[in-house]
Amino acid sequence: MNQESGRLDVREERGRVRFSVRVQPRSSADEVAGIHGSALKIRLTAPPVDGAANERLVIFLSSIFAVPRRAIRILAGESSRTKIVEIEGVTERDVYRLAQDTDR
């Protein structure tokens, strides 16, 4: 684990999960980069302009978790690097497994 690692906070309720994401826009690749505090750190190629990074985040999470884009909502932080996302059809275990796989 890197120095910024912490304990990811994920909540599951009624077939949905909620967790924090820390976005790093304008990266060289779209990738999960571990944990930042209690948030999943995600690097995105999109710039933080006109919602481009938010749209890219939804597309990226959709591909990682194999859910339709409509199953993903940004609940808070649309204009911030730290966001709260909600994904329907994904379990708490799925999110923790993703975080563990990237911290190895």
N, C-alpha and C positions, 0 to 999 in steps of 0.2 A: 504494500500500500504506500501511497505517496504521503507526504507531509500534511496535505490538506484533508486526508481521509478522516471520516467520522462514521457515525451510525446513520444509515439511510432511514428516513421516517416515511413509512408507507402505511396507508390506511385502506382497508378493503371493506366495502359495504354494498349490499344489494347488487352484486355482479360487476362492481366498478372498483377501481383503485384510484387513490389520490396520492400524489407525492410531489415534492419540490424538484425543480430542475434548475440548474445553473448553466446558462447558455454562454458560450464563447463564440461570437459571430466572426465572420471573415477568417475562418481557419482554412487550412489546406485541404481538409477532408471532413466529411460528416462522420462523426464517430462518438461513441461513449468513451469518456476519459476518466472514469472512476467516480469517486464521491468527493464533494466539496461541502464540508460541514455536514448538514443533514440532507443535502440535495444530490441528485444524480447529475454529474457534470457531463454536458454534451457540447461537442465542438461542431459548428455548422459552417458551411462555406458561404452562406448567404450573409449579406450585410444587414445591419440593424436599421434599415431604412424602409419606410412605407409598409411595414408588416412582413417584409420578405423573410426575415429570420423566423418569425412566428409560423409562417406558412411552411417554411422548410422544416421546422421542428415537427409540425404535425405530419408531414410527409415521411420524415425520417422515423418517427415513432410508429407510424402506421406500418412501415416496412419491417421494422425490428420485431414488433409484436404480432404481425400478420392479422391486423384488424383494418376495417375500412376507415378512411380519414374521418368520416362522420362520427366514429366512435370515440374520437379524441377531442377534448375541450380544454382550452386554456382558461382556468377559472380566475386567476389573478396574475398580475405582473406582465400584462401585454406590452408595456413600454419599459420593462425592466429586464435585467439579465436573469434575475431570479423569478421563477414562475411556479405556479401551482397548476398541475395538469391532472385531468381526470380521464381515465380510459375505461371504456366499457368492454367487457369480454376478456379481461386480463386479471390474473390473480396476484395477490401479494407475493406469492412464491415466485412467479414469473419475473417480477421486478427485482427481487433480491437475487435471483439466479443471474440476471443480466449484470447486476452490479458486481457480484462475485467473480464472474467470468472476466470482467474487464480489469479487476484488481490483481489478477494473477501475473 
